Amino acid sequence: MTDETREDRIKRLIYRSKYTGTKETDLILGTFARQSLAKLEDPLLDEYEALIENSDPDLYMWISGRKPVPEPWNGAIIKRLQAFKLED
């Protein structure tokens, strides 16, 4: 296991969320990460970190509700992402 602090982990996850590879996913995940990750308990951070390892097209389709979320990923974090609203 790494000696990464919680603060460094959150910074890494925010960075990773802002640069996923597709503009739409960058915007959704990056904004969600900046606003939410510091408030999450470690098990939810673990769930988020595992979720964002999926492909950008899959993530976008699941978050937008265009495709059903596969059971392994249909947890608290995807539900928060689906409910998350970007401010205009």
Secondary structure, DSSP 4 states (H G I P E B T S, - for coil): -----HHHHHHHHHHHHH-SSSHHHHHHHHHHHHHHGGGS-HHHHHHHHHHTTS-HHHHHHHHHTSSPPPGGG-SHHHHHHHH-----
